[in-house]
Amino acid sequence: MTYEIENDSIRPEFEVLKPYFAKHYKSNYFNIDIFTEIKYGKVLSQNANCTEIENIDKELIEGMKFNFIEYNIFNGKSNIKLSKNALNFSELQSGNSLYTSESEFINEILKNKATKHYKQLRYLSENHCGSILKIRFVLQPFSFIFLLEGNYQYHIVLETFDTEEATYIWHIKKEISELKEKIKQIDNDLNTIKNQGRQFFIENQPENFNRIVHDYSDERKGFLIWKSLLEEKLY
């Protein structure tokens, strides 16, 4: 005999969140109340209820989704095994479908205004040329790669999420055909940084590259300085 407990908030792709629900409820099991009415060997009615399942709503699921992202991506616990450093949104989720779009994902993680580069990331996401290039993600340290458009050039911008690295900017001719090759080149640059360190990369930086060092002494002032320096380079 099969019993079902309906909850419109729960979807099949949330299977990966089971350990986080177990931690939230401090148990791997739920108590379920089952009622069955049988007369002359025939089932007249049946019902099942579970308080924990009924209490799972959109708000709780969003919290579990963020816990999953925080542990697996922000803290470097991901099992993603790829031959490149700059991942698209599908590769970042590694087969999971917790978020339906990169914009949903970014809006969710930028709800935390206490992160190091919240204002910078919000500015970059608002000015990103999503119709030309999808946002790329780097796992360690967790970072975003945006595409900004200047009058004469495209500008590919790398900004970390919550660590004190500088903003990296690669400049490229305003030609769509060159973007794909530039992304490959940047992936090689990221590999150099990973294997030989940022200082080595800076000392041997490629042509058409700039960086902006953050000023953390005052949040508002630091952002305004950063924004001004960035806009000077978006020619």
N, C-alpha and C positions, 0 to 999 in steps of 0.2 A: 504494500500500500504506500502510495506516494503522497507526501504533504508539501504544500508550498506556502511560503510566507512572502507576500508581495512587498516590494520596496522599489519604487520607480527611480530612486537615486542611485541604485547599485547597478553597475554595468559589468559585462564579462571582462573588460580590460582592467578592472580594478582587482583582479586576482592577485596581482603582484603586491598589492597593499595589505594582504592578509597579516603579515608579521607586525605591521604598524597598528592595525586594529587590535591585535592581541596584546600589544604593549599598552595601548590606550585603555583597554578593559581589564588589563592585568590578568588575563586568562586566555588559554587557547580554545576554550569551549564556551558555548552559550547554553543556558537552560531553556528548553522549549516546552511549552504546555500544549499537549495534544488532546483533542476531544474527538471521539468517534462514536456515532450512534448506529447500532446494528440491530436489526429486527428480522428474525427468522433467517439469519445468515446473509441478509442483504444490507449493505451499507446505505443508511438513510442520509447521513450527513457527516462531515468531518471538518476539522478546523485545527490550525496550529498557530500559536502566538509566541513571540519572543521579544521581550522588552528591548534588548540590546539592538536587535536588527531593526525594529521599528524606530529606534532613536537615531539611526544612521541617516543623516540628512546631508544636503549639499555643503553646508558649512564644515561639518566634520570631515567629509571626504576631501574638501579643499585643503584642510589641515594635514591630512594623511598624505596627500599628493605632494605637498611642500616638504614634509618630513622625508619622503622618498627621494626627492630631488636634492635636498640638503645633504643627506647621508651619502647618496650614490654619486652625486656630481660635485657639489661644492666641496665636500671633504675628500674627494679623490678615491672613493670606494667603488667606483664603477667598474664593471667587468667588460667594458667596451674594448675590443681588440681590433684596431684598424691601422692601416698602413700610413695614415695621414694625421695631421694635427688639427686642421681646421675642418670641423664637422658641420654638416647641414643639420637641420632640425630633426629630420627622420633618423639620421645616424646617432644624434645625441640621445634620442629616446631608446635606442638599441632594441627595437622590436616592440616596445611598449607603446600604448596610445593614450597615455594619461592626459595629454594636452592635445587639442585638435589643431592648433596652429601655433606658429612661433610668436605671434602677437599676444595670444592668450598666455603663453608661457612667460614672456617678458613682463607683461602687465602684472602677472602673479608675483614674480620674484621681486619686482620693483615696488611692491607694497611696503617693503621694509626700507624706510627712509634712512636708517642708521648705517647702511653700508657705505664704504669709503667713497665710492664714486657714483652715488645715487643720482645727483644732479647732472653729472656728465653723461651717464648712461641714458637718462630720460631725454636729455637734449639730443643725443646721437640717435636714439630710436625714433624720435619725432622727425628727424631730418634724413633718416635712412632712405635710400632709393630702392625700396622693396620691389618695384616693378622691373628693375634691371638686375638686381642681385639679391638673393636670399641672405639673411643674416647667417654668419658662420659662428661656431662656438669652439673655444679651446678649453680643454679640461684642467690643465695644471699650469699656472693657477687659472681658475675658471675665468674666462674672458669672452668678450664679444668682438666680432669683426663686422663693422658697418661700412657701407658705401655712401659717401657724400659727393655731391656734384658741385663743381665750381664752374666758373664761366668758360674756362679753357681746358680743365682737366677733371678727371675723377680722382677721388681721394679715398683710399682704403684705411680705415681707422681701427686700431686695436685698443680696447680699453678693458682693464681688469675689473672684476666685480667687487672684490673686497680686500685687495692687497695693494701695497704702496708702490707699484711700478708706474713708470711714466706712460703717457699716451704715445703710441707709435703710429706714424702716418706714412703710408706709401703713396706716391703720386704717379699717375698714369695718364697717357694720352686719352682724350675723350673719344675712344673708339671701343665699341662693344666687343669687337673681335679680339682685343688684347686683354680683356678682363680675365678670361679663363686661364691664360698663361700667367697672368699676374698672381692669381690665386695660388697656382702651383709654386711660383717663386716664393710667395709669402710662406707657404707651407714649408719650403726648404729653409727659409729664414727661422721659422719657429723651431725647426729641427736643430738648427745651429744653436739657438738659445737653450734648448733643452739639453743638448749634449756638451756644449762648451761654455755656456753661461752668458748672461746678458752683457757683461763687461766686454767679453771677447767680441760679441756681435756689434756692440756700439763702436769699438775700436776698428772694426772692419765692416762698417755699415754699407749697404748698397747705395747706388746713386738714387736720386729722387726719393730720399727718405728723410723724415724729420721726427723729432719727438718733443713732447711737452712735459716737463717735470712739474708735478703737482705741488702746490703750496698748501700745506695742511694747518698753517698757523691760525687761520680764520676761515671757516667753511664758506661763508658767503663771498668774502673777498677772494678766496682761492678759486672759487668757481668762476667769478667774473674775469679774473686774470686768465684762467684757462680758456674760457670762451673767446676772449679777445685774441689770445695767441693763436687759437685754432682758426678763427675766422681770417686772420692775416694770411694763413697758409692755404686757404681755400680759393686760390686764384683760378 
